[in-house]
Amino acid sequence: MKIKFFNSFRFLIIAISLISTIPLTILLIYHFTRSRKNEINNYKENASALVKLIIDDEGQVIDGSRQLLIFVADIIKPDVKNIKKLNGLFFTIKNKYRRYLDIGLINKKGIVISSADSEKINKDVSKNEFFLESLKGKDFAIGKYEIVPEYSGQVINLGLPITDQKNEVEFVLYASLKVYWWKEIEADIAEDSSKIFGIDDEGDLLASYPANSAKLFNQLVSNHLLKKIINQKSGFFEYAPFDNKDYFYSFGKSKVRYSGEHSFLILCTPEQALFLSTNQTLNRNLVMIVALFLLFNILIWLIGKRLVLLPAQSLQYSLNAIANGDLSVRCNISNNFGKLSTIAKSFNNMAEALEIQTKERKSAESSLQKNELLFRTSLQVLQEGFAILSPIKDAKNKIIDFRYDFINEKGCKLIDKSKEDVLSHTLLELFPGFKDSELFQKCVKVVEIGEPIYEESYTYGEIESGARLLNRAFELTAVKLGDGLIVTWKDITKKMLSIEKIRYQANLLENVNDAILATDENFRITEWNLAAEKLYGWKKKEVLGKKVWDVIISEFSDEQKKNALKIMHDGGTFCTEVLQYTKSKKPIYVEGRTIALCDQMGRVIGYVSMNRDISERKKLESELKSRERRSRALFEKILIGLTMIDLDGKFIRVNPAFCKFVLYNENELLQKRFHDIIHKNDAEQMKAMFSGFMNGTINSADLENRFVRQDGKTVWGRINAVLSIDPQKGTKYIIAVVSDITNRKQAEEEKSNLFRKVQNAQSQLQKLSERLIEAQETERRNISRELHDDIGQTLTAIKINLTTFQTASVSQPLQNCVKETIDLVEHSLQRVRELSLNLHTSVLDDLGLVSAIDSLIKRISERSNIKTTFNSEPAELKINKRFEITIYRITQEALTNILKHSKATEVNIFLLKEENKLKLFIKDNGIGFNVEKAKAEALNGQSIGLLSMEERAHLSGGELKINSVKNKGTEIRLELNIN
């Protein structure tokens, strides 16, 4: 009774100190609330800024891409049909601008005719949105975001139409733009934390990050929150979706460049991630308050024992003796103890002493309850699972189970059980699979011999169901407490998922030909594919969980192992060729590549190795060495010059045939460089070849160069060079085969001289033909003028005289004769005019080419029933007189042939000027003819019409094409370069 009485007094002091901490706790909660509000305000600003930054960046990238496509379109428009050249240009652009996944050209049917990616050529994209928009709007168009497997990310397709002179779309230039901003913000979006969506103005999902966030987006759709977002330009709100977690949403609206559509960017962050720092600060402050509270009470406990407890015990003894009727007992307390001394002297107030004793006992009980509540509350806010377990023993005093005496809320949450279920059941009732586990036996040892368990990892899903796929994994600590246990555990699921990730990655390579094995950070095997089973003879179930060097025996020193670990921990790949032994002790040579896998914190969580059996290769290498010896013998005996040269041009080896070719012996050549015996006029070409080999731009070369022999004579040689690598040393060198082509070059030079003479003769003949045609036109002009001015005027005078004579009084027979004579003169006059116009029309000199062709067509129409139409674009042409004569004479000859031979009823003539080119099209619906046969007859002198037309076109620097199909007509095409 004495100890309990004075203990209750001390607990009263402790209760007072506990009450004194309440204001500090209230202040801490107030500060916590203010911090949460500040976090929300900062998040609003930062999230809005991030959304705006992404929207602005996307617009700038699209603007730049449009300017690039316009620039490329201007470049390729003149040579748009040169596919080989376009492929090279697009490949260069793609390599230079890594932002583009592809760039190419599509014809108006939707077929890719040119691309930086050769696999996309001839692909049909006619149904793609950007292509259809480019055709429809004849302007820059943007497609929707797409997921491209080979890129493992998103792209957006851009299209720019290329039109002809009539503003009709001929081609569409396209580019596939990689969407980088998703990847750029990955560092700002923690795993299982913030999520981001892109939607169009219809509410359709364009893209999301991470990929598993589509479920959250579907909740936004089902709760009609997208309508709220689409109806605003930007905003911020809080909402708790399907998983009962509060999310904060920030969104922004932007107009898609060069399109009437809009897009929205939505950033959502869970409350737990946003307030993580604030919650951690609160926890630290609470721990600090509890520590101060405990320190204060320890001091009170020690001080109270000396100043209060010892005197109080003496007082209690005296009062109890007096209460029991022992009046002779006195309390030996000095007057220094104040009121305790006064109480000791109050022997006559026994009832009051008893009342004080009762109050102190109740106060102590209340303090005890509060301390217990504080202890339990501290355990509840603990971020790890905490439980107190008592053992259950059988009749032989053997532990068969454990009973939960206490478990905190975090512990219940981690094992997905309610507190009532846990406290009302034993350990094995909750987890039957735990009975036969190694961990259960370790827990028994903790109670029996006091051996604690530290950081023992186990998987809750495996223990409960025995399934391989884990549910959650924990790291457990157990220590003895009296006859029972105190157990703490924390969630290490992410770590175990990382190990599962290694297993998953290894499973992806299950069926490859190379052996793939994965281990954890302690080199225990976690994955072993079929190729590994085949290579080493060990089954997967035999090796899982074992150390890798216990399974695979390698001739690998400890120093090599340390070097390998250093390379992998530095982020590199360790490559080696090593002799290993299978399960049956069979030696095999293995080529291995091993990398370390790290978590987000950079800690190594495992290793993945890819091993390949190279025993056959080693055998082949041995055979190659044997072949090399034979090739050396061949090198010396072959009659063609052979040489080995390093990348600086220095000779490494030469064969006798090459020495004979350049008249140097082997020792002299080994002291020289290849450039030293090359003719100075070919030095730059040889320098370019060696530069290409050194830069890696070429792997082989085929050149014809002049060599200067030792006697000073120049000889020609054909060089076939190829880059090779020494398999042992890894050094690069050039193997060159040199053939003597001096005789062939001399023959080619003689042929070239003869060809130049023929060219000169043809040039002179062409000039002579031009002068002949000019003289012919001049003579035509003179004859036409003579016919018109002389003979025409004479016939006109005869007609006038005959008309005058006809009016005189003469007999009727004579008048009839005069009338017939006048008709003959009229007919002759008409023929003279036609001959004059055919020889040279003055309309061509006075009014130009278009009017002259119109006049020619009218004359033809007057003599036949052929319907002739003529169109010119532009309506008036101003060109060189020589070109006018060429076009007019070819048109005149063509119409004359149509009138004589074609039996046509319709003729269409079209004259078109495009920049520096003039094009003439003549087409009839006649019976057609054999063009080749007609040309052959013309060469035999039977007809010179076709040859005359071709000669005129050729002398004017143009091209004449004649296409004719039997019973379907003839088409003549003339194209002149009038620049």
C-alpha angles and dihedrals in degrees: 000000000000094000095045091049095053093039089058088056092055091048088055089059090048091052091052091052089049091054089051090063093059096085090050091051091049090050090050092052090048091052090048091054092049091049091053090053091050090049090054093049092048091048091053092054096042095044092049091048091049092049091048092047092052092047093048092046092051091052093050092050092051091048090052092047091052092052090049092051091049090050093048091047091055090050098049099037095091092047099030091134094053094096096175091054092046092051090055093047093049092047090052092050092049092051092046096046105043090184089079120079091190142350127191151129129272125195120226091265090064098253119136105235098172133022144159085235108062092201091066095056112116090016114144112236097159092122096050113117098230091052094050091047091050091052093044100045098028086221143092110306135190127210130206127276112276135189111235114198097206091053094040089218145063129296135183121212120225125194133195120184121225111211134197129229090284091054091249117144111252100166141003119223110210139185131192106217119202112231101228101169091080089060093041093060095044089095089057094049112068121212111271087009129083121016130197132203135189117204136172126233089271092060094250117146112249098176142340139196127238100028093232093060095088090096090060090049091053088055089055089053095047092049093050092240092132090066088056090051097044093051091058134060094222140340152143132238143156125236137164110223131190098307093057090242119132113240129192115216127202120178141174136193128221136177113240109243115254091006137086092231130099132216133202131213117205123192116190126184127185117241091235092060094043094053097037094110093044092050091049090052090051091051092050092050092049091051089050092052092050091049092051090047092053092046092051093050093048089056091047089049094053096042093043092055092062100036102031115010100057095046091043091053090053090049092048091053092052094046093049090051091050091046087053091052100259098138094172093068117101130188111241097214121139122228090253090083094068114200093017087064091050092050090050090057094049096091093145094059098071096145092055091050091053091050091052090051092054093049092050091051092052091047090053092050091051091051090049091054092048092050091049090050090050091050093050092046090053090052091049093056091045109119091220131066112264128187140163114214131190121205123245113213134195128225091282091056091250119144109246101163145353131241123213111239094172139359129175126229094256090055092052091049093050093054094038094238133124119243091243092054092049097048092045095052138053125243095259092045089058095040112024093174090061093074098079096037125114090233092062090055090050090053089052089052090052089060096040102043102010096242106154126219117227127188094344105169120213137160118241093202092053093049094048101042106011088231120145096225105082125232102190132341128212139195108222136201123187128182132173120262113184106301092340144051139265109209127188126180138175133200114262095167093126091056092049090046088056088055089048088051089057089050091048093050090049090049089055087064094043095118101038119116094242121080109252120193130170130197137184122245090279092055094251109149114250101166134028119174130210093261089056090052090051094045100046102024093233119125118229095245089053096058106034111116094013125116110262095235090053088062104033116047111203135178088239123136126221090246090055090050091053091049091049092051091049092052093048095045088052088059098260136123117252111219125186146153112223141165111246136175129231127221089273090051091252111154116234133174111234131193107208136190118188132181134182120237117217134191125231091279091056094251118143110248100170150328134251121202131188114200127187129192107240097170090114090048091053088051090050091049088057090050090048091056088055090049089049090060090052091046090054090058090049090048090060098045104041115109095221120084112261127182140168116216132181121230091266091059097253116143115247099174135357130185126225093255091060091047089053090049094056097028093236124122121235097258092051092051093048088061092053139067123238090246091060094071097040118104112256092239090060096043095100092051091051091047090053091051094053091045090054092051092049094047093047093238093122134030098187140021138196113199139160112216140165119246126203109222124212090260090057095251118135118231132178124238135180111225120206104184130179132182115240136180127220104237093210102042099025091225121142124234139163126246111204127190111201119196123189107242098162094118092047092050091051090052090048091051091053089048090049092052090050090048092052090052091052090048091051090050091050090048091052090046090051092050089048090051091050091051090046091053091046090050089046091053091046091050090046089053092050094046091047091051092048092049092049100040102034113023093030093053091045092053090047091054091049090051091051093049092048091049090052091048091049091061092055121097102270134141122279096248090053091049089053090051091049090049091053090049091052090052091051091050090048091051092047090048090052092049091049089054092049092048090048092050093045092050093047130343116213089208088074090057096040107035106017139242100308094051091045092054090047089053091048091051092050092053091049091048091052090058099043145028093242114130106224125188124188129190129178129192110226099026092225124041128196109193140141114296091235091060091046091056092047094052093043095050093046090049091047093050092046093051091046091054091046090051093048104039117007103071085213125164098194134040125183121197122187126181116193132180117202114179104293096353131086118199128193122194122189119177132171134180095227133128094278127218143229103273097194092048092049091051090050091052089048090055088053089055098252093118131005099186097097093041090050091053093048092045093052091048092048095048089052091053093251139121127240121199125185121192120180132174122192112259090356102079139245132281124201121194124189123183122185129184101222097179 
